[in-house]
Amino acid sequence: MGLAIAALAAAGLACNIGQTGPEDATSLPAQEQVSPDTETEIEPVFEGGAVSSLQNVRQAVVQIEAQGTFVDPEFGLQVNSAGRGSGFIIDPSGIAVTNNHVVTGAALLKVWVGGESEPRNARVLGVSECSDLAVIDIEGDNHPYLDWYEGSIDVGLEIYSAGFPLGDPEFTLTKGIVSKASTSGETNWASLDSVLEHDATINPGNSGGPLVDSSGRIVGVNFASNPTFSQYFAIPRDVAAGIIDQLRRDQDVDSIGVNGKAVVSDDGSLSGVWVSSVASGSAADKAGVQPGDILTTMEGLSLAMDGTMADYCNILRTKGPDATLSIEVFRYEDEQYLQGQINGRPLETSFSFETELGSAIADEGGSTNGSYSSYVSVSDDFGTISVEIPSEWADVDGSPWVSDGKVIGAQIKAAVSVDDYLSY
């Protein structure tokens, strides 16, 4: 083709999330804390029994802090980062439920139980990436716990969201009703056929907390919100309970060890599952998947083209996470594509932009050893990035990377002909 490209990506690049389901994960930043719609006096702490009143729900609701290193599509590398979510105890031995996106890939977990001032340690027993559920085991025993609601979950049922929004140690309880008994649960971080919609306010940090009835029994697990339209979503009891029973037996469900989210560019040229973190020893880890990778294809199928995890999760549910699954990965750090297999052949480079640069320059009769007749300095449109490129690469595009109408990163493309190169 006789083409070359100087830079395809730069530090600080990020992908905006394309969404067709509930719009905002409860792990996303919020503008302000919403005051609880109902206030209750908390009765004295009791131990070792099932909570039987709304006033005592707090005793079985926990705040979880996950510490580790994550690569976020918007904020980049976050070393020794600490994020907080909620959860709830379902067994006096300390078995508790939360969301997968709260805990997977974390180096350690700290859990505050029932308003305690000091955290307890906990370990992950099992996770479900696609259902966004996780079960952890909190140290200690004789814990207060929540029982499941046994009645029919119908529109109009009075419910309460319990948890610790915005990373605040102050417990909150908000009141509402079930707005829809069943609605789509396809999001950019989970894939559920059906979830509950309700109007009991939740904010970032409520992820993994319980949705309970007026007697403190579990109706669902909060996991998503669309505050613009006062829409809040929970994984319903009938979906969650069976999965949780498997997870508490040290079994993962529909998972390969990835904490990720679907990403797609505005023009659709790049889509996939952005990997924020990888569980050590998991199938993804053994295949060589790293935080910051984008899983672009699995079993030959392009992923996340609709901005959701649906295709990714449908493959895992069809083939099973223990099957050998072919994958393609785009790795930003090295600007290369890799191919390999989950539960099979480790990832190997299949295409490198650095190698392609050398070939393109050679086609033009130029040098491939880094020695050129002259260089020029070019910058992106905002002056964020400045690089030296061979003067032969006269076609330069410094426009930012835009997704869903939002500027999400700086970039510079340079080539003899950028259009020809990108259409190659």
Secondary structure as GFF3:
##gff-version 3
##sequence-region A 1 424
A	DSSP	beta_strand	24	25	.	.	.	ID=ss1
A	DSSP	three_ten_helix	54	60	.	.	.	ID=ss2
A	DSSP	beta_strand	61	72	.	.	.	ID=ss3
A	DSSP	beta_strand	76	89	.	.	.	ID=ss4
A	DSSP	beta_strand	95	98	.	.	.	ID=ss5
A	DSSP	alpha_helix	100	103	.	.	.	ID=ss6
A	DSSP	beta_strand	108	113	.	.	.	ID=ss7
A	DSSP	beta_strand	120	128	.	.	.	ID=ss8
A	DSSP	beta_strand	133	138	.	.	.	ID=ss9
A	DSSP	beta_strand	158	163	.	.	.	ID=ss10
A	DSSP	three_ten_helix	165	167	.	.	.	ID=ss11
A	DSSP	beta_strand	172	186	.	.	.	ID=ss12
A	DSSP	beta_strand	191	198	.	.	.	ID=ss13
A	DSSP	beta_strand	210	212	.	.	.	ID=ss14
A	DSSP	beta_strand	218	226	.	.	.	ID=ss15
A	DSSP	three_ten_helix	227	229	.	.	.	ID=ss16
A	DSSP	beta_strand	231	236	.	.	.	ID=ss17
A	DSSP	alpha_helix	237	247	.	.	.	ID=ss18
A	DSSP	beta_strand	258	264	.	.	.	ID=ss19
A	DSSP	beta_strand	271	278	.	.	.	ID=ss20
A	DSSP	alpha_helix	283	287	.	.	.	ID=ss21
A	DSSP	beta_strand	293	298	.	.	.	ID=ss22
A	DSSP	beta_strand	301	302	.	.	.	ID=ss23
A	DSSP	alpha_helix	310	319	.	.	.	ID=ss24
A	DSSP	beta_strand	325	331	.	.	.	ID=ss25
A	DSSP	beta_strand	336	342	.	.	.	ID=ss26
A	DSSP	beta_strand	348	352	.	.	.	ID=ss27
A	DSSP	alpha_helix	353	363	.	.	.	ID=ss28
A	DSSP	beta_strand	375	379	.	.	.	ID=ss29
A	DSSP	beta_strand	386	390	.	.	.	ID=ss30
A	DSSP	beta_strand	395	397	.	.	.	ID=ss31
A	DSSP	beta_strand	401	403	.	.	.	ID=ss32
A	DSSP	beta_strand	406	409	.	.	.	ID=ss33
A	DSSP	beta_strand	413	415	.	.	.	ID=ss34
A	DSSP	alpha_helix	418	422	.	.	.	ID=ss35
###
